[in-house]
Amino acid sequence: MKGLAARLGSDRHTAGRFAVNAQSDAPFSWARFAALFLFLCALFVLRKPDTLLNPQFWAEDGSLLFHDQLVEGGLAPVLHAYRGYLIVNSRLVAAFAALFPVVYAPLIYNLAAVAIAALGCSLFALPWYRHLVHADSLRVILCVAAAGALSTDSLAGNLTNSQWYLALAALVLLARETSPSEPVPIWQTTLCALTGLLAALTNPVLVVTTPICIWLLVRKRNRALAAAILAGVIVQVVRFRLDSGFTTPPVPRGVAQIDHLAAAAVIGTVYRVILSSIAGSKVSEFFSHADAVGAFLCTLIAAVAWLVWLCLRLDRGKRLQAGVAVYIGTASILLPLVARGGLSNGFATVTRVIERGEQYFFIEGCMLLLLVAVSIEYALRSCRKSFQAVLLFLVLAGGFAGNFAVLPFVDLHWREGAAQIDAWRIARAKNALVGGVTVLLNPEDWAIRLPTTYPELTITGFPDHVIATPGGDAAAAFRVQGAAIGSSADSTYVDLPTVLGINAIYRVRAVIETSGGATVSLLAHGEVAGRNRVETAPVTVAGPNSVLETQVVTDDTQRLCIHIRRHAGDPAAFQSITITRL
C-alpha cells in the first residue's frame, strides 16, 4: 500500500522521480528479502510473545472461523459471508488447521497471521518500489515501522485482523514497477495476481482501488494483478448486495451527516494515525482524555501545513503520487465509517474519543509512513541515505516506544477448553445427543459457543434463570449461557446464541402471558434482519398460556432472537419457548 500512489503519478520510466544523491543502489537479493521477512516475523512475535508461548484464539478466530469450520467441516464455510463480505483467506487457514488436533488450532492460526503480517510489511523493501522511495535503506525502515511503530494492538498475532496486512500486500503489489529491459517471470505475475485476488476476497476495503485498477487496465500496466483485484472486488460487492442475511446501515445523506463523517475521519486520523504513530498510543489517549483541544488543533494544523508544503515542493509526478496516497488513506477510513453503523460516533468530539478501532486506521497509518519517508528523501536529497534512514527512524521512535508492546492474552486455559470441544466433536460424530459447550475467549465477552444436538429444546425460567430442557428430559436440563433478555416500550425479547445449529430450520412455539388483553405478534430473526426475519400476524391474547408459533432459519452466527411485539394493550412476557428442529 505504501507504494500504491506510484502507478498513477508518472511516465513508465521517470515516474515523477526527483534528484537523489548519486550513491549506487545495492543489487537485489532474494536472500536479503527472506532475511527481512524472517526478521519481521520475529518482530511480531516479540511484540506479543503469547502468540507462540501461550497461543489462544482472539475474537472471531474462535467464535467464527474455528466454530464454523468445526460445525460444518471441509471447504463449506469458505464462501460464507461475515457481516456481508467474504473472508476467504481466513477461512482457508481455518480449513487447513482443521487437519490437526483441536489443541493446536490457535497456534496454527497465529503462525499464519504472523506470516501474513510479515509478508505484507516486507514487500516494500523490494527494488520494484525505488520509483516511490529511492533509497533501499529508507524502504527497509518503512517496512519495520509498518510492523512495529503503528498502533495495532488488535491486529498483532491473530488471524481475524490479518486481512489488513493482506490488503497491504495487495496495495504494495499494485504499485510494482519493473524494468522494461527485464521480462517479469510468469510465476511472479501469477503469484502476485493470486495474492491480489485472495486479498480482495478477504478484505472489502480494497474496493477503494477500483479506479486505480481500471486505470492500470486501460494503460496496460500490471494488468494481471489489477484484473485479479478488480474481479475480487466485484465478487465482494455482488455478495454484499445479494446477501439477504445482512442489512447495511443507511448511507448518510445531507450536509449534517456528511459533516459528521468528515469530522470523525479527521478526529480519528489525528488521534489514531498521526499522534499514535509519532508519539505512541498512550500519548494520544492522554491528550484525548485530558481534553487537550490545543494539542489536537496544533497537530491538525501542523499536518495540514506539512501536506501543503509537500504538495507545493514536489514535482508534478510525485505530487500526483502523494495525492493518490492521501486518497487511499482517506477512502480506507471513510469506508468503514460509512459501512459500520455507529463507528463514527466514537469520534464525534475532538476530545474524549471513545473508539479505538485501530484496524480501520492501519492503511492510513501506512500511507502516513510513506509520505513522511518521501518528505525526508526530498528535503534531504543531498544527504547520505544512511542519514535519511536514521532520521526517519528517529521521527517514528515515539511510535516504536509507545506501540511496540502488545498486551498478553488473559490465560483462559485453552487446553481445558480444547478437551471440552474434542468431547463435543466426538459425541456429535457418533450421533450422540450432546449439550452445548461454551469456551471463553480473548477479549472479554467473546466465546466459542457450540450448539446442542438435541432435536427439541424447551426454554423456561424467564427472566432470571433461563433453563433449556432437551426433549422433555428434566435430568438433562442445562443453564443457557449467554442468553440476553430485555424489553422496550413495545417489545420483550430473548436472544439465544448458544443452543441452535447453523443455517437450520426451526419451529418456534412461544407460550406467553399478559396481565390483561393485548394485541401481539411473534418476531424471530438472526443477528441482523434479513432472510431469516419472520413475524406472525398480530393476534389478540389475554391472560396466561397464549400460544404463538412460527418457523425460522438461523443464520451463520447461530443466533436467534425472539420478540413478543406489542401492538396494543398490556405488555406480554414469555412463559416458555419450545424450539424444534425440522
C-alpha positions in Angstrom: 0.0 0.0 0.0 2.8 2.4 0.7 3.5 2.4 -3.0 0.1 2.5 -4.4 0.3 6.1 -5.5 3.1 5.3 -7.8 1.1 3.8 -10.6 -0.9 6.9 -11.1 1.7 9.5 -11.0 4.0 9.4 -14.0 5.7 8.1 -17.1 6.7 4.4 -17.1 10.4 5.2 -16.9 10.7 8.5 -15.0 7.6 8.1 -12.8 8.0 11.6 -11.2 11.5 10.9 -9.8 13.3 13.7 -8.1 17.1 14.2 -7.7 18.7 12.0 -5.1 22.3 11.5 -4.1 24.4 9.6 -6.6 25.2 6.6 -4.4 24.6 3.4 -6.3 21.8 1.0 -5.4 22.7 -2.3 -4.0 21.9 -5.2 -6.3 18.7 -7.1 -5.4 19.0 -10.2 -3.4 16.1 -12.6 -2.5 18.3 -13.8 0.4 18.2 -10.3 1.9 14.4 -10.1 1.3 14.0 -13.5 3.1 16.1 -12.3 6.0 13.9 -9.2 6.3 10.7 -11.3 6.2 12.1 -13.6 9.0 13.2 -10.6 11.0 9.7 -9.1 10.8 8.2 -12.5 11.8 10.4 -12.4 14.9 9.4 -8.7 15.5 5.7 -9.6 15.5 6.3 -12.4 18.0 8.4 -10.1 20.2 5.5 -7.6 20.2 3.2 -10.3 21.6 5.2 -13.4 22.8 1.9 -15.1 23.7 1.4 -15.6 20.0 3.7 -18.7 20.3 4.2 -19.1 24.1 0.6 -19.2 25.1 -1.5 -19.4 21.9 -5.1 -18.7 22.2 -8.0 -17.6 19.9 -8.8 -13.9 19.6 -12.4 -12.9 19.0 -13.6 -14.1 15.6 -10.7 -16.5 15.3 -12.6 -18.8 17.7 -16.2 -17.6 17.7 -16.5 -17.5 13.9 -13.6 -19.2 12.0 -12.9 -22.1 14.2 -16.6 -22.6 15.2 -17.9 -22.7 11.6 -15.1 -25.0 10.5 -15.8 -27.4 13.3 -19.5 -27.4 12.9 -19.6 -27.6 9.1 -16.3 -29.0 8.1 -14.5 -29.2 4.8 -14.5 -26.2 2.5 -18.2 -25.4 3.0 -17.5 -22.3 5.2 -15.1 -20.7 2.7 -17.9 -18.9 0.9 -19.8 -17.9 4.0 -20.0 -14.1 4.4 -19.4 -12.4 7.6 -21.1 -9.0 8.1 -21.9 -9.1 4.4 -18.4 -9.8 3.0 -16.2 -12.8 2.3 -13.1 -13.6 4.3 -11.8 -16.3 2.1 -8.1 -16.3 3.2 -9.0 -16.6 6.9 -11.5 -19.4 6.1 -8.8 -21.3 4.1 -6.4 -21.1 7.0 -9.1 -22.4 9.3 -9.8 -25.3 6.9 -6.1 -26.2 6.9 -5.9 -26.0 10.7 -8.8 -28.5 11.0 -6.4 -31.2 9.7 -4.6 -31.1 13.1 -5.7 -31.7 16.6 -8.0 -29.1 18.1 -5.5 -28.1 20.8 -3.1 -26.8 18.1 -5.6 -24.7 16.2 -4.8 -21.3 17.9 -1.0 -21.9 17.3 -1.6 -22.6 13.6 -3.9 -19.5 13.3 -1.3 -17.3 15.0 1.6 -18.6 12.9 -0.4 -17.9 9.7 -1.3 -14.4 11.0 2.4 -13.7 11.7 3.5 -14.9 8.3 0.8 -12.8 6.5 1.7 -9.7 8.5 5.4 -10.1 7.9 4.8 -10.6 4.2 2.6 -7.5 3.9 5.1 -5.3 5.7 8.3 -6.6 3.9 7.2 -6.3 0.3 8.0 -2.6 0.0 11.7 -3.4 0.5 11.8 -4.9 -3.0 13.5 -2.8 -5.7 10.2 -2.7 -7.5 9.4 0.4 -5.4 12.5 2.6 -6.0 10.4 4.9 -8.1 8.5 5.8 -4.9 11.3 5.9 -2.3 14.6 5.6 -4.0 16.8 4.7 -1.0 16.7 1.0 -0.1 17.5 1.8 3.5 14.5 4.1 3.8 12.2 1.5 2.4 13.5 -1.1 4.9 12.9 1.3 7.8 9.3 1.8 6.4 8.8 -2.0 6.5 10.0 -2.2 10.1 7.9 0.8 11.0 4.7 -0.7 9.5 5.4 -3.8 11.6 6.3 -2.1 14.9 5.6 1.6 15.1 1.9 1.8 14.3 -0.8 1.3 16.9 -2.0 -2.2 16.1 -2.9 -3.9 19.3 -5.9 -5.7 17.9 -4.0 -6.7 14.7 -1.0 -8.3 16.2 -0.9 -12.1 16.2 -4.4 -13.0 15.3 -5.9 -14.4 12.1 -9.1 -12.3 12.1 -7.3 -9.0 11.6 -4.5 -10.4 9.4 -6.8 -9.3 6.5 -5.4 -5.8 6.9 -1.9 -6.9 6.3 -3.1 -9.0 3.3 -4.7 -5.8 1.9 -1.4 -4.0 2.5 0.3 -6.7 0.4 -2.1 -6.2 -2.4 -1.8 -2.5 -2.4 2.0 -2.7 -2.4 2.0 -5.2 -5.3 -0.4 -2.9 -7.2 2.4 -0.3 -7.3 5.0 -2.6 -8.6 7.2 -1.2 -11.3 9.8 -3.4 -13.1 12.5 -2.6 -15.6 11.2 -2.8 -19.2 14.5 -4.4 -20.2 13.9 -7.3 -17.8 10.9 -9.5 -18.5 8.9 -10.4 -15.5 8.8 -14.2 -14.9 5.4 -15.7 -15.3 5.5 -17.2 -11.8 5.9 -13.8 -10.3 3.0 -12.4 -12.3 0.8 -15.3 -11.4 1.7 -15.2 -7.7 1.1 -11.5 -7.5 -2.3 -11.9 -9.2 -3.3 -14.7 -6.8 -2.3 -12.7 -3.8 -4.4 -9.7 -5.1 -7.4 -11.9 -5.7 -7.2 -13.6 -2.3 -6.8 -10.2 -0.6 -9.8 -8.7 -2.4 -11.9 -11.8 -1.5 -10.9 -11.3 2.2 -10.8 -7.5 2.8 -13.5 -5.4 1.2 -11.6 -2.2 1.8 -9.8 -2.9 -1.5 -12.9 -1.6 -3.2 -11.2 1.8 -2.9 -8.7 0.6 -5.5 -11.3 0.3 -8.2 -10.4 3.5 -10.1 -6.7 2.6 -9.9 -7.3 -0.9 -11.2 -9.3 0.4 -14.1 -6.6 3.0 -14.9 -3.9 0.3 -14.9 -6.0 -1.9 -17.2 -6.6 1.0 -19.6 -2.9 1.8 -19.6 -2.0 -1.9 -20.0 0.3 -1.9 -16.9 0.3 -4.5 -14.2 -2.8 -5.9 -15.8 -2.9 -9.4 -14.3 -2.9 -8.0 -10.7 -5.3 -5.2 -11.5 -7.7 -7.6 -13.1 -7.5 -10.0 -10.2 -8.1 -7.4 -7.6 -11.0 -5.9 -9.6 -12.6 -9.3 -10.0 -12.3 -9.9 -6.3 -13.9 -6.5 -5.6 -16.8 -7.2 -7.9 -17.4 -10.6 -6.2 -17.4 -8.8 -2.8 -19.8 -6.1 -4.0 -22.2 -8.6 -5.5 -22.1 -10.8 -2.5 -22.7 -7.8 -0.2 -25.7 -6.8 -2.2 -27.2 -10.3 -2.6 -26.6 -11.5 0.9 -30.1 -11.3 2.2 -28.9 -12.2 5.7 -27.2 -8.8 6.1 -28.7 -5.4 6.2 -26.5 -2.4 5.5 -26.8 0.7 7.6 -28.3 3.6 5.7 -25.8 5.7 3.8 -25.6 9.1 5.4 -27.5 11.8 3.5 -27.5 15.5 3.8 -24.9 18.0 4.8 -25.1 17.3 8.6 -24.4 13.6 8.1 -21.6 14.2 5.7 -20.1 16.7 8.0 -20.3 14.2 10.8 -18.4 11.6 8.8 -15.8 14.1 7.7 -15.3 15.3 11.3 -15.0 11.7 12.5 -12.4 10.9 9.8 -10.3 14.0 10.8 -10.6 13.3 14.5 -9.7 9.6 14.1 -6.8 10.5 11.8 -5.3 12.9 14.4 -5.6 10.5 17.3 -5.3 7.1 15.8 -2.8 7.9 13.0 -0.7 11.0 13.5 -0.3 11.2 17.3 -0.3 7.4 17.8 2.4 6.9 15.1 4.6 9.7 16.1 4.2 9.8 19.9 2.6 6.5 20.7 -1.0 5.4 21.6 -0.7 6.3 25.3 0.2 9.9 24.4 -2.7 10.0 22.0 -5.0 8.7 24.7 -3.7 11.2 27.3 -4.4 14.2 25.0 -7.8 12.8 24.3 -8.9 12.2 27.9 -7.2 15.4 29.2 -9.5 17.5 27.0 -6.3 18.9 25.3 -8.1 20.7 22.5 -5.0 22.8 21.9 -2.9 19.7 21.2 -5.5 18.4 18.8 -5.6 21.7 16.9 -1.8 22.1 16.8 -1.4 18.6 15.4 -4.1 19.2 12.8 -2.6 22.5 11.7 0.9 21.0 11.5 -0.4 18.1 9.5 -2.2 20.3 7.0 0.8 22.7 6.7 3.1 19.7 6.1 0.8 18.3 3.3 0.5 21.7 1.7 4.3 22.1 1.8 4.8 18.7 0.3 2.3 19.4 -2.5 3.9 22.7 -3.4 7.5 21.4 -3.3 7.2 18.1 -5.2 7.2 17.9 -9.0 4.1 17.0 -10.9 4.7 13.3 -10.9 5.5 13.0 -7.2 2.6 15.4 -6.4 0.1 13.1 -8.0 1.6 10.1 -6.2 1.2 11.9 -2.9 -2.3 12.8 -3.8 -3.3 9.2 -4.5 -1.6 8.2 -1.2 -3.9 10.7 0.6 -6.9 9.4 -1.4 -6.2 5.8 -0.4 -5.7 6.8 3.3 -8.8 8.9 3.4 -11.0 6.4 1.5 -9.8 3.5 3.6 -11.2 5.1 6.7 -14.3 6.7 5.3 -15.4 3.3 4.0 -15.7 1.6 7.5 -17.1 4.8 9.0 -20.0 4.6 6.5 -20.4 0.8 6.5 -20.1 0.2 10.2 -23.1 1.8 11.9 -22.1 3.7 15.0 -18.4 3.6 14.4 -18.2 7.3 13.6 -20.0 8.1 17.0 -16.7 7.1 18.7 -15.0 10.1 17.1 -17.8 12.6 17.5 -15.8 15.1 19.6 -12.3 16.5 19.4 -11.5 15.0 22.8 -12.8 12.1 24.9 -12.5 9.8 21.9 -14.3 6.5 22.9 -13.5 4.2 20.0 -10.1 2.5 19.3 -10.8 0.7 16.0 -7.1 0.9 15.2 -7.5 -1.7 12.4 -9.6 0.7 10.4 -6.7 3.3 10.5 -3.9 0.8 9.7 -3.9 1.6 5.9 -4.0 5.3 6.6 -1.1 4.9 9.0 1.0 3.1 6.4 0.2 6.0 3.9 1.4 8.4 6.6 4.7 6.5 6.9 5.2 6.6 3.1 4.6 10.4 2.9 7.0 11.0 5.8 9.7 9.0 4.0 9.1 10.9 0.7 9.3 14.2 2.6 12.6 13.2 4.2 14.1 11.9 1.0 13.1 15.1 -0.8 14.1 17.6 1.8 17.4 15.9 2.5 18.2 14.7 -1.0 21.7 15.9 -0.8 22.4 13.9 2.4 23.6 10.4 2.7 20.9 7.7 2.5 22.0 6.3 5.9 21.4 9.7 7.4 17.9 9.8 5.9 17.1 6.4 7.3 18.3 7.3 10.8 16.2 10.5 10.7 13.1 8.5 9.6 13.7 6.1 12.5 14.1 9.0 15.0 10.9 10.6 13.7 9.0 7.3 14.4 10.8 6.5 17.6 7.9 7.6 19.7 5.6 5.2 17.8 8.0 2.3 18.3 8.4 3.1 22.0 4.7 3.6 22.6 3.1 1.0 20.4 5.6 -1.9 20.2 4.5 -3.9 23.2 1.1 -5.6 22.9 -0.9 -6.7 26.0 -0.7 -10.5 26.5 -3.7 -12.8 26.4 -5.7 -13.4 29.6 -4.9 -17.0 30.3 -8.2 -18.8 29.8 -6.7 -22.3 29.8 -7.2 -23.2 26.2 -6.1 -26.9 26.7 -9.1 -27.4 29.0 -11.4 -25.8 26.6 -10.0 -27.9 23.7 -10.7 -31.0 25.7 -14.4 -30.0 26.0 -14.6 -29.2 22.3 -13.0 -32.6 21.5 -15.5 -34.4 23.6 -18.4 -32.5 21.9 -16.9 -33.2 18.5 -16.5 -36.9 19.2 -20.0 -37.3 20.6 -21.6 -35.5 17.7 -19.6 -37.7 15.2 -21.2 -40.7 17.0 -24.7 -39.1 16.6 -25.0 -39.0 20.3 -27.1 -36.3 22.0 -24.8 -33.7 23.5 -25.4 -30.4 25.3 -24.0 -27.1 24.2 -20.4 -26.1 25.0 -19.1 -22.6 25.8 -15.4 -21.9 25.8 -14.4 -18.3 26.7 -12.0 -16.3 24.5 -10.0 -13.2 24.5 -11.0 -10.4 24.6 -13.7 -10.3 27.2 -17.2 -11.3 26.3 -16.1 -13.5 23.3 -16.6 -17.2 23.3 -16.9 -20.3 21.2 -20.5 -21.5 21.5 -21.2 -25.0 20.2 -24.9 -25.9 19.8 -26.7 -28.8 21.3 -27.5 -31.7 19.1 -31.0 -32.2 20.6 -33.8 -32.0 18.1 -36.1 -30.1 20.5 -35.5 -27.7 23.4 -38.0 -26.2 25.8 -36.7 -23.0 27.4 -38.1 -21.7 30.7 -37.2 -19.7 33.7 -37.6 -16.2 32.3 -36.2 -13.7 33.0 -33.6 -14.6 35.6 -32.8 -18.3 35.4 -33.1 -19.4 31.8 -33.0 -23.2 31.6 -33.1 -25.4 28.4 -34.7 -28.9 28.7 -33.9 -31.2 25.8 -36.8 -33.4 24.6 -38.7 -33.1 27.9 -35.8 -34.8 29.8 -35.6 -32.8 33.1 -32.4 -34.7 34.1 -30.6 -33.4 31.0 -31.6 -29.7 31.6 -28.9 -27.1 31.5 -28.4 -23.4 32.0 -28.4 -21.4 28.8 -25.2 -19.4 28.9 -25.1 -16.1 27.0 -28.8 -15.6 26.7 -29.8 -11.9 26.7 -33.2 -10.9 27.9 -34.6 -7.4 27.6 -37.6 -5.3 26.8 -38.5 -1.9 25.3 -41.7 0.1 25.0 -43.2 -2.3 22.5 -41.2 -5.5 22.7 -40.0 -8.2 25.0 -37.2 -10.4 23.7 -34.8 -13.2 24.4 -31.5 -13.6 22.4 -30.3 -17.3 22.2 -26.8 -17.5 20.8 -25.8 -20.9 22.1 -28.4 -23.6 21.7 -29.0 -23.8 18.0 -27.4 -25.1 14.8 -26.1 -23.0 12.0 -28.4 -22.3 9.0 -31.0 -24.7 10.2 -34.9 -24.6 10.1 -36.7 -24.4 13.4 -40.3 -24.2 14.6 -40.6 -21.7 17.4 -43.6 -22.1 19.7 -43.8 -19.4 22.4 -46.2 -19.5 25.3 -46.9 -16.0 26.6 -48.9 -14.3 29.3 -50.3 -10.8 29.8 -51.9 -9.2 32.9 -54.8 -8.1 30.7 -55.7 -8.1 27.0 -53.0 -7.3 24.4 -52.5 -7.4 20.6 -49.1 -9.0 19.9 -47.0 -10.7 17.2 -44.1 -13.1 17.4 -40.9 -11.8 15.6 -37.8 -14.0 15.2 -34.5 -13.1 13.5 -30.8 -13.8 13.5 -28.0 -11.4 14.3 -29.4 -8.8 12.0 -32.6 -8.5 10.0 -32.7 -10.2 6.6 -33.6 -13.5 5.0 -34.3 -15.2 8.4 -36.5 -12.4 9.7 -40.1 -13.7 10.2 -43.1 -12.2 12.0 -46.5 -13.6 12.6 -49.7 -11.6 12.0 -50.9 -9.7 15.1 -53.3 -11.6 17.3 -55.3 -10.6 20.5 -54.4 -12.6 23.6 -55.4 -12.4 27.3 -54.0 -13.9 30.5 -51.6 -16.9 30.6 -50.9 -19.8 28.3 -51.4 -18.0 25.0 -49.5 -19.6 22.1 -47.7 -18.0 19.2 -45.9 -20.1 16.6 -43.7 -19.6 13.5 -40.8 -21.1 11.6 -37.4 -19.5 11.2 -33.9 -20.2 9.6 -30.9 -19.5 11.9 -28.1 -17.5 10.3 -24.3 -18.1 10.2 -23.9 -16.9 13.8 -26.4 -19.5 15.2 -28.1 -16.6 16.9 -31.8 -16.5 17.2 -33.6 -13.5 18.8 -37.3 -14.0 19.6 -39.5 -11.0 20.3 -43.1 -10.5 21.5 -44.1 -7.3 19.8 -46.9 -5.4 21.4 -49.2 -3.5 19.1 -51.8 -2.6 21.6 -52.8 -3.3 25.2 -50.7 -4.5 28.1 -47.1 -5.8 28.0 -46.6 -9.5 27.4 -44.0 -11.9 28.8 -42.6 -15.3 27.9 -43.7 -18.3 29.9 -41.8 -20.8 27.8 -40.3 -21.3 24.3 -40.1 -24.6 22.5 -37.7 -24.8 19.6 -37.9 -27.9 17.3 -35.5 -28.6 14.5 -37.4 -29.5 11.3 
